[in-house]
Amino acid sequence: MSESNDIDEGFYSRQLYVLGHEAMRRMGTANVLIAGMRGLGVEIAKNVILSGVKSVTVQDEGLAEWMDFSSQFFLLASHLGQNRALSSLSQLSALNPHVHVSAHTGPLKETLLQQFQVVVLTDSSLDDQQRFGTFCHSNGIKFIVADTKGLCGQLFCDFGEEFEVLDTDGETLASAMIDDITKADPGVVTCIEQRHGFVDGSTVSLSEVCGMTKLNSYGPVDIKVLGPDSFSICDTSSFSEYEKGGVATEVKTSKILRFKPLDEALVDPELLVMTDYGKMMKHQTLHLAFQALHGFVKRVGRLPKPRSQSDAELLVAMVTELNKVSHLDQLDEGVVQSLSFTACGDLAPVNAFIGGLAAQEVMKACTGKFTPLQQWLYFDALECLPEGNGGEGEELTESTCSPRGSRYDGQTAVFGSGFQERLGEQKYFLRQKSEIAAQAVRVMNPNMNITAHQNRLDPDSEQVYGHTFFMGLDGVAAALDNVEARVYLDGRCVQHQRPMLEGGTLGSKGHTLVVVPHLTESYGPAKTGSQNAIPLCTLKNFPHRIEHTLQWARDQFEGLYKQAAEHVNLYLRDAAGFLERTLGRGEAEALEVLECVWGGVGQRPQGWEDCVRWARRQWETLYNNDIAQLLHCFPSDQLTSSGLPFWSGAKRCPHPLTFDPINITHMDYVVAAANLYGQIYGIVGTRDSSAIRSILETVHIPAFTPKSTVKIHLTDKEMEEERESGHLDTGRLEELQKKLSSPPVNSAALQMHPIDFEKDDDNNFHIDYIVAASNLRAENYDIPTADRHKSKLIAGRIIPAIATTTAAVAGLMCVELYKLVQGHRKISSYRSSYINLAVQYCVLSEPLGPQRFTVAGKEYSLWDDFLVYGRCDRGQEMTLGELLLHIKQTYNLEITGLFYGNAVLYDVGSNHTERLVKSVSDVVSQVTKMEVPQHLHMLEIFPSFAEDEDCETVPPIRYLFR
């Protein structure tokens, strides 16, 4: 970031939604030193530079050697024998033009450390950690130690005697609308929402309370949660009676944390933060083993050799000696031995995980945002080592794990040369990657064979990603950004019996899932999101949150600038066919569509001035007339049938707005709406507000009179019943049908230009329109408005992202890849994970096994199927009758029904005689009324069986017919 503290919102867009502007500004003043530029150091540096600190200095006295190349992704072959810090400088500097990056090739000294607010040591000795840790603690410098040795990692933080955390978790402030407040000690608040989202000890402020108005100025109050929709507050017994309304909003409070210097923390076992609760004893042992490892290097002058039994025995003895002081109840000598065997290793996935966590701690130190690690964290992935007696492949020995002068030496030291050969033969399918990303990977590793694909992953791309493609893979790694795509890919992996590594991030949170055929559960079907959908009546007439007005604005955008233009184009291409299809949808929908078409064909703007006039009239309709009509139907003093105020609870009483050309938001709407309207007609607009105001002076706005015949629905059910009842203006529908029965003669010239919403272009008027439209409607209903940043997040459905979480999740996914390549068959060897770096919460756990079910006394799981090769001995495709016979003869199961999707191919109770002699694919085409695509090699058909009619889940028939 620049010294002026300006934030490049385009560059930092996704991270801003994680940290916020204030934290980003604080980070932009920080100078950070990162010592050690092997794989872990460069991973931390990469993440910190991307985060946007003021400056990063990378320090390293060492020269690049082959062992570094296994994880130091910025080193090239030409850098061998050169200083690691200098060799990495140009590529680190290119990551972020707002961060000054420099290299220091001399030794670490206290005078150097004094120039920085945060110091990170990697690849350092325990003596240096203690020396510089003491200095940093005494001088108010935030101090972090990160280290990895093979499959194990270590992280330590010391942020001084007093460190203020301004926001402990970064979560969005919870808020809830109030339904009632009692006069009592303490007062009890009942919320309209079924779940208010507060937790015990939360601090909230109350506003917009009618009657008990003293609460509006009472200030923040601590609450005690009584239930999902209620909580207690202060003594309200002396306050006025509660009447209606009110909003409870969470208030964030800061927290002071105190840290011990490394010397003291080294002997405090209470400061260990667990990442895998099944490994508590292992990580307590690792705390001593890492100390012993430093002693080993000091004594022998090197790390233990890979698979050296004598070195391992010495390290175990040193750990045992240390435990005479620590007094651990039980040492895990197997962990110490495994650490010794693998300590020379340098693995990119482990560095990515520890490096992601360490970089997040740097950001916490710079900003006070999120809760820091207190104070030690250990990680191990020793279950990656061969299972049992060596597992698959060669036996690991000093010889097979010795260096070979290769860029993979750091990996070979852990897994052996045979594993490296198997890894090089793997064929994996990733998510879509751009050519730029592929080029970057080739620079990091010229031996990598990578092909960039731009195809969307869905049923339409199965011609590319079909049966042959999947059967040629060893597995799939998925980091897709939507649930539907994940579910689809998961289904394809189950169908083709291929493992899948799945991972995702949401801001500081991340998860990983490993799917192993016949061993674990799969990602599974999509969970319905209907419970989070906003009711249509809320959007149309009764919004009470900014999310409602933003969704309403998105719907307005889609309807006015996309759907309307698409309807017009379909009409212009085939008027008769379009009218027939539209009228067949039902009168209600037909009326809406034909009104859109008539507006686009019969009321086209002739130039830019017409676009401005349209926008001004649109403003009047939406923010004045529609609100006036709503208040005519339901006046502000309206009572319900039970005598209660209609406008109460979640129903906020609106008020019409009066257009003011001096009001910025009013003009923002007109400018954006007019330009977008012009775009769909191919008319060029302008941002010149003064010129637009001049046009507005000529616009005539007719007086509006509310209609008594208008009915406004209170619920979605009412709205649906109205649509189904057919109580519509059929005269208007007939009028529009008549007007549109003869299409214009110059249809080609009248084609419109539908607009697809694009949130990331700040010059296309899309977000301009959303922000103005939403905030004007919020003003109608006295809802607090949202700035452009928040509006873009919600309306654009942006997934917040930060490099640290991405690195950690990628590292955990690749750790599981090690296990898949070796063919691990114990479910206890695998790990699924959930992390939240904001609060340093890392939970790694054994994945669940697949759900099992029984058919005709035999147990199956989701991985089982009835595989049928659909070619008979005579070379022709199997008939439906032959398929039924094949299942009977092969599995002793009698089919009573066959289903392809929702289509019924066969039902024992129906007369399907003519289908039995047809090929299975012909029956599918007949029933679905669609030809089976030529690229499709396999049909997934779901049977039901006479032997177990009550079984809800049965294995599918996977029918290979080409």
C-alpha positions, -999 to +999 in steps of 0.1 A: +000+000+000+011+035-007+023+058+021-008+080+017-028+050+030-051+050-001-065+015-007-066+000-042-100-015-039-097-033-072-065-050-062-075-059-027-112-064-034-117-099-020-094-093+010-111-061+019-143-081+026-122-102+051-103-074+069-122-042+063-108-007+054-095+002+089-075-029+093-061-025+058-050+010+066-033-001+097-015-029+078-003-003+053+019+013+079+037-019+089+073-029+081+079-067+083+111-087+084+110-124+072+142-143+079+150-174+059+141-179+022+137-216+019+102-230+011+085-219+043+100-184+043+090-177+007+055-190+014+051-166+043+066-137+023+043-143-006+012-142+016+024-111+036+033-092+004-001-100-011-018-088+021-007-052+016+018-042+043+040-012+038+072-031+033+087-066+035+124-073+039+135-109+032+168-120+049+189-150+041+227-156+041+224-190+024+229-201-012+203-220-032+208-258-035+188-286-050+171-295-017+155-260-017+137-266-050+112-291-036+092-262-021+109-229-029+087-221-059+105-188-069+139-205-074+150-213-110+178-237-120+199-207-129+198-196-092+218-227-080+247-214-059+232-179-056+218-161-025+182-173-019+169-139-008+183-121-039+172-149-062+136-145-049+134-107-049+122-100-084+093-124-083+083-114-047+083-077-058+061-085-087+033-098-065+021-065-052+031-031-067+019-014-035+045-031-012+082-023-011+102-055-011+139-056-003+165-082+004+191-084+032+219-109+028+239-102+059+234-118+094+205-109+117+214-083+143+194-063+169+200-031+150+183-046+119+153-059+139+147-024+154+135-012+120+105-034+119+071-038+137+070-076+130+098-101+128+094-136+115+121-163+119+122-194+098+149-220+094+165-206+126+184-221+155+169-222+190+197-200+202+187-173+177+150-178+185+157-172+222+181-143+217+160-124+192+127-133+210+139-117+242+150-086+223+117-082+204+096-088+236+116-061+254+113-036+225+076-040+216+083-059+183+059-086+174+078-119+172+069-150+152+088-183+148+077-207+121+095-240+113+088-272+093+107-304+093+095-330+068+059-338+078+059-317+110+055-280+116+058-256+145+044-220+150+050-196+179+038-161+186+048-134+211+030-101+206+043-085+239+031-077+274-001-061+262-017-066+228-051-051+220-074-072+198-099-048+182-120-075+166-117-110+180-133-129+151-142-106+122-177-119+121-205-097+107-223-078+135-254-097+144-287-078+145-323-087+152-357-069+151-375-066+184-410-079+190-414-072+227-395-059+258-408-066+293-407-041+322-386-061+347-353-066+363-338-077+341-359-068+311-365-096+286-362-089+248-381-111+224-371-110+188-391-114+156-366-137+140-366-173+153-328-171+158-313-138+169-277-149+164-263-135+197-243-155+222-240-153+260-219-123+270-226-104+237-228-066+239-257-050+220-271-015+215-308-009+211-323+016+186-356+026+170-375+014+202-410+031+205-424+036+240-394+024+260-374+051+243-348+054+271-332+023+257-323+041+225-298+063+244-289+037+271-257+027+254-242-008+249-256-035+273-244-070+281-269-097+274-277-131+287-292-155+261-325-171+273-334-188+241-330-187+203-354-157+201-349-140+234-323-125+258-322-104+289-308-069+292-306-043+320-332-033+346-362-019+326-387-018+355-386+020+357-388+027+320-419+035+300-440+008+285-428-008+253-450+000+224-434-014+192-403-016+170-367-017+178-334-032+166-308-049+187-273-047+171-242-064+183-213-041+195-178-053+191-155-048+222-117-049+222-097-074+242-062-072+258-040-103+255-007-109+273+021-130+259+051-146+274+086-143+258+098-175+241+121-184+270+092-186+294+067-200+269+091-228+261+085-245+294+047-237+297+027-267+283-005-248+288+003-227+258-001-255+232-030-250+207-042-283+193-049-289+156-058-326+159-074-336+192-065-372+185-028-363+186-025-344+219+002-367+232+020-365+199+021-327+199+033-325+235+061-348+224+068-327+193+072-297+216+102-314+232+113-331+199+118-298+181+139-285+210+159-317+209+163-314+171+180-280+177+203-297+202+211-325+177+221-300+150+242-281+176+260-313+186+263-331+152+264-302+128+235-314+107+199-327+108+193-364+113+198-383+080+168-398+063+159-432+078+191-433+099+184-456+128+214-444+148+204-407+144+168-415+155+181-433+186+202-403+195+172-379+191+149-402+212+176-402+239+178-363+238+140-360+241+139-384+270+165-363+288+145-331+282+114-348+296+131-351+330+123-315+333+090-314+315+076-345+332+052-355+304+032-385+316+040-404+284+064-398+255+055-409+220+088-423+209+074-433+175+067-396+168+103-387+177+116-415+155+094-405+126+105-368+130+142-380+129+136-401+098+119-372+079+135-340+093+157-335+062+126-333+041+112-301+028+076-305+016+056-278-002+022-288+013+034-286+049+051-253+042+019-240+026-002-249+057+023-235+083+031-206+060-005-196+056-010-197+094+022-178+101+013-151+075-021-147+091-004-141+125+017-114+108-015-097+096-030-099+131+001-084+146-001-055+121-038-048+125-052-060+158-078-078+136-086-114+148-073-133+178-036-142+177-022-177+185-014-181+222+013-192+218+025-226+204+010-247+176+022-280+162+011-299+132+020-333+119+010-354+089+030-385+098+000-406+087+013-398+052+041-423+057+036-458+043+009-479+062+018-510+080+049-528+068+059-503+042+026-501+023+029-500-015+061-497-033+097-499-021+109-502+014+121-468+028+158-469+036+187-445+039+195-454+003+161-449-013+156-415+006+191-401-001+195-370-023+200-374-060+208-338-071+172-333-081+146-306-075+126-333-057+153-342-031+133-326-003+103-348-011+124-380-018+140-376+017+105-383+032+089-407+008+117-423-012+126-423-049+100-449-059+072-426-046+085-397-066+083-418-097+047-428-090+038-392-083+052-382-116+029-406-134-003-393-118-030-377-139-051-353-120-080-331-131-082-296-115-107-269-116-107-246-147-074-227-149-065-198-171-036-200-194-018-174-173-020-197-143-007-226-163+022-205-175+031-196-139+031-233-129+055-241-158+079-214-146+079-229-111+085-264-124+094-268-161+089-306-158+052-301-150+028-313-178-002-290-174-030-282-198-052-252-194-090-257-198-116-230-200-147-252-203-175-250-178-179-281-157-215-293-161-235-318-181-231-297-212-193-303-212-196-341-209-186-344-246-151-332-234-152-347-198-168-380-206-163-416-196-130-420-214-116-388-198-125-397-163-113-433-166-079-419-177-075-400-145-059-411-112-080-386-093-096-351-092-087-320-071-116-296-068-117-261-055-149-250-072-167-218-061-203-231-060-221-261-044-238-272-075-206-277-094-191-296-064-220-319-062-219-326-100-181-333-099-185-355-069-212-375-087-189-380-116-161-392-093-184-417-076-197-428-110-162-435-123-147-447-089-121-419-087-108-402-056-115-365-051-098-339-031-122-311-023-115-278-006-130-243-002-125-210+015-147-183+029-126-154+042-106-167+071-125-200+071-116-231+051-124-268+047-110-298+030-125-332+023-109-363+009-132-387-009-117-422-013-136-449-033-151-476-010-135-461+021-151-427+028-183-408+023-186-386-008-193-348-009-229-358-012-260-341-027-267-304-025-284-292+007-315-271-001-310-234+004-347-225+003-347-217+040-325-187+033-346-174+004-362-140+010-400-142+006-412-124-025-437-103-005-409-091+017-389-080-013-419-064-031-436-046-002-422-052+033-384-051+034-368-046+068-331-053+062-306-038+037-302-074+023-338-071+012-334-038-006-302-050-023-319-082-036-348-061-048-323-039-067-307-070-082-341-082-093-349-048-108-316-049-127-323-084-141-358-075-151-352-042-167-319-047-184-316-084-191-349-103-191-369-076-209-343-074-237-341-112-240-379-114-243-380-088-270-353-106-290-371-139-288-403-121-300-385-104-329-370-137-341-403-157-340-433-136-330-460-163-335-440-190-317-431-167-289-467-156-283-478-193-283-452-203-258-458-173-236-496-176-235-491-213-226-473-204-193-505-190-177-522-157-178-503-141-149-468-148-163-479-140-198-492-106-189-459-097-172-438-109-202-460-092-229-459-059-209-420-062-211-421-069-248-445-041-256-423-017-236-393-027-257-410-027-291-437-001-288-420+024-266-384+025-278-363+055-269-353+076-299-322+090-283-303+098-251-328+124-239-356+097-240-334+075-218-331+102-192-368+109-193-375+071-188-351+069-159-368+099-142-402+084-146-389+051-133-376+068-102-410+084-096-428+051-100-405+031-077-399+056-049-430+077-048-460+062-066-456+026-056-451+036-019-481+060-021-502+031-034-489+008-006-499+034+020-533+038+003-539+001+008-524+000+043-524+035+059-498+042+086-525+038+113-539+006+099-549-021+124-550-058+120-582-079+125-570-085+161-566-047+167-528-046+166-509-021+145-504-034+109-471-016+106-452-033+134-427-060+139-410-069+106-433-045+087-417-011+086-440+017+076-426+034+044-428+070+032-427+083-004-396+102-016-396+135-034-371+138-063-344+163-057-318+168-085-294+181-060-295+149-040-265+128-049-283+094-045-313+106-066-290+117-094-269+085-091-300+065-098-310+085-128-275+085-143-271+048-139-306+038-150-305+061-180-271+048-192-281+011-187-314+017-205-295+033-234-271+004-236-298-022-242-310-001-271-275+007-284-277+044-274-246+060-260-251+079-227-230+102-205-220+108-169-223+145-172-247+154-143-252+190-153-263+180-189-286+154-174-301+179-150-309+201-180-328+173-196-346+166-163-360+201-163-380+192-194-395+160-180-432+161-172-442+139-142-480+134-141-498+135-108-504+101-093-537+090-078-537+057-059-562+031-070-587+014-047-588-017-070-552-026-064-546-056-041-513-060-023-505-095-011-493-100+025-478-135+019-463-155-009-491-180-005-517-152-012-497-142-043-495-177-057-533-182-051-540-150-069-519-161-099-535-195-100-571-181-097-567-161-129-581-129-114-563-107-139-568-079-163-577-102-192-587-072-213-551-058-210-537-093-219-559-094-250-549-059-260-512-067-258-517-099-277-534-080-305-507-053-306-480-078-308-496-102-333-480-084-362-442-080-356-423-049-369-411-053-405-375-043-395-371-069-368-334-073-373-327-036-367-347-037-335-327-064-317-318-054-282-286-059-261-293-078-229-269-069-200-253-096-179-246-083-144-209-078-138-198-067-104-161-062-110-162-034-136-166-001-117-173+018-149-202-001-164-230+014-142-240-020-128-229-014-092-238+023-095-274+013-102-276-014-075-262+010-048-285+039-057-316+017-062-311-002-029-303+029-008-333+048-021-356+019-012-339+017+022-346+054+026-383+047+018-384+022+047-360+040+071-335+011+068-299+021+074-282+023+040-251+005+029-220+019+013-207+008-021-183-017-006-209-035+014-235-033-013-211-049-038-204-077-014-241-086-009-256-079-043-226-093-061-226-124-039-189-121-035-170-148-017-145-130+006-110-144+001-075-140+015-042-156+004-034-171+039-065-193+040-061-203+004-025-214+011-034-234+042-063-252+025-042-260-006-015-274+017-039-297+035-054-309+003-020-318-011-011-336+022-040-359+014-027-364-021+004-380-007-018-406+009-038-413-022-007-417-044+006-443-019-028-461-019-035-458+018-065-481+027-070-473+064-096-446+069-077-436+100-048-424+077-070-397+061-080-363+074-108-339+067-104-304+081-121-272+091-100-241+099-107-206+110-076-185+109-093-156+125-094-174+158-066-199+151-091-228+151-078-258+133-096-292+135-084-322+116-105-353+119-109-387+104-134-387+076-167-406+078-172-439+061-198-443+034-234-448+044-243-485+040-276-501+030-289-536+025-306-550-006-319-586-005-296-594+024-265-580+009-247-549+021-239-521-003-226-485-001-228-455-024-196-467-041-212-500-053-230-504-086-242-530-110-218-526-139-232-538-172-214-540-205-242-533-229-228-551-259-240-586-264-220-615-279-235-607-313-219-572-311-252-554-308-265-533-279-284-551-252-322-549-253-341-538-223-354-573-218-319-587-220-308-561-193-335-574-170-324-610-176-287-601-171-294-586-136-315-616-127-289-641-138-258-622-125-271-608-092-302-630-085-323-598-083-357-593-101-361-557-114-395-542-108-387-507-121-360-488-140-356-451-139-334-427-159-335-395-140-373-389-135-382-409-165-397-444-161-380-469-185-397-500-171-425-507-146-435-543-139-471-532-134-473-515-168-475-529-203-440-522-216-438-552-240-428-531-270-398-516-250-384-550-240-372-557-276-356-523-281-321-514-271-317-497-238-305-464-253-334-464-277-358-468-248-341-439-231-345-417-262-381-427-265-390-419-229-370-387-226-379-376-261-343-367-266-315-385-286-288-399-264-257-377-272-231-394-293-204-386-268-222-405-240-207-439-233-225-448-201-261-445-188-268-443-151-301-462-145-317-466-111-335-499-104-360-511-079-361-547-069-388-572-059-365-586-032-364-553-013-392-529-023-388-509+009-351-500+004-349-463-003-313-465-016-301-490-041-269-492-062-273-478-097-269-498-129-240-483-148-247-493-183-217-491-207-231-493-242-204-476-264 
